[in-house]
Amino acid sequence: MKEIYQAAARLVDCLKRKEMTVTTAESLTGGMAAQAITAVPGASQVLGFGFVTYSPEAKTRLVGVSPRLIQTYT
């Protein structure tokens, strides 16, 4: 688990240097990626949005995942 926080710290640092942002769209992780990012000081400068979309309807409606993709990989 420590690795995800180290990776998140590297991501936040890189995004700050490049003046970029990131948005997460998670399902099975239940928001763990966004949580790891927000644990890094200064993350509010780079995390734009975070979505936890568990149901197929939410994935389709909120983050634009095609129903065909969901049907193929769910």
DRENBA-494100 format. One line per 2 residues: number of its first residue (from 1); their letters; for each residue x, y, z of C-alpha. Coordinates in steps of 0.1 Angstrom, whole numbers, plus 5000, padded with zeros to 4 digits. Layout:
% residues N
NUM) A) X:Y:Z ~ ...
This chain:
% residues 74
1) MK) 5000:5000:5000 ~ 5029:5023:5006
3) EI) 5037:5022:4969 ~ 5005:5039:4959
5) YQ) 5012:5069:4982 ~ 5047:5071:4968
7) AA) 5034:5070:4933 ~ 5007:5097:4942
9) AR) 5035:5120:4955 ~ 5054:5116:4923
11) LV) 5023:5123:4903 ~ 5014:5154:4922
13) DC) 5050:5167:4919 ~ 5051:5160:4882
15) LK) 5017:5177:4876 ~ 5026:5207:4895
17) RK) 5058:5212:4875 ~ 5040:5208:4843
19) EM) 5010:5229:4855 ~ 4986:5202:4847
21) TV) 4957:5186:4865 ~ 4943:5151:4868
23) TT) 4908:5137:4871 ~ 4901:5102:4884
25) AE) 4872:5079:4874 ~ 4872:5048:4896
27) SL) 4850:5018:4901 ~ 4863:4988:4919
29) TG) 4889:5008:4938 ~ 4861:5028:4954
31) GM) 4881:5061:4953 ~ 4914:5048:4966
33) AA) 4934:5065:4938 ~ 4918:5099:4946
35) QA) 4924:5093:4983 ~ 4961:5086:4977
37) IT) 4964:5118:4957 ~ 4946:5139:4983
39) AV) 4969:5126:5010 ~ 4998:5145:4993
41) PG) 5003:5181:5004 ~ 4994:5204:4976
43) AS) 4971:5180:4958 ~ 4944:5205:4956
45) QV) 4965:5223:4930 ~ 4963:5193:4907
47) LG) 4932:5172:4914 ~ 4904:5186:4894
49) FG) 4876:5160:4899 ~ 4872:5125:4913
51) FV) 4844:5101:4903 ~ 4835:5068:4919
53) TY) 4811:5052:4895 ~ 4802:5017:4906
55) SP) 4770:5010:4887 ~ 4770:5006:4849
57) EA) 4744:5035:4847 ~ 4767:5058:4866
59) KT) 4797:5049:4844 ~ 4777:5056:4813
61) RL) 4759:5088:4824 ~ 4786:5105:4845
63) VG) 4819:5096:4829 ~ 4809:5086:4794
65) VS) 4819:5050:4793 ~ 4802:5033:4764
67) PR) 4776:5006:4773 ~ 4794:4983:4748
69) LI) 4826:4986:4767 ~ 4809:4978:4800
71) QT) 4792:4948:4785 ~ 4825:4935:4771
73) YT) 4846:4939:4803 ~ 4822:4937:4832
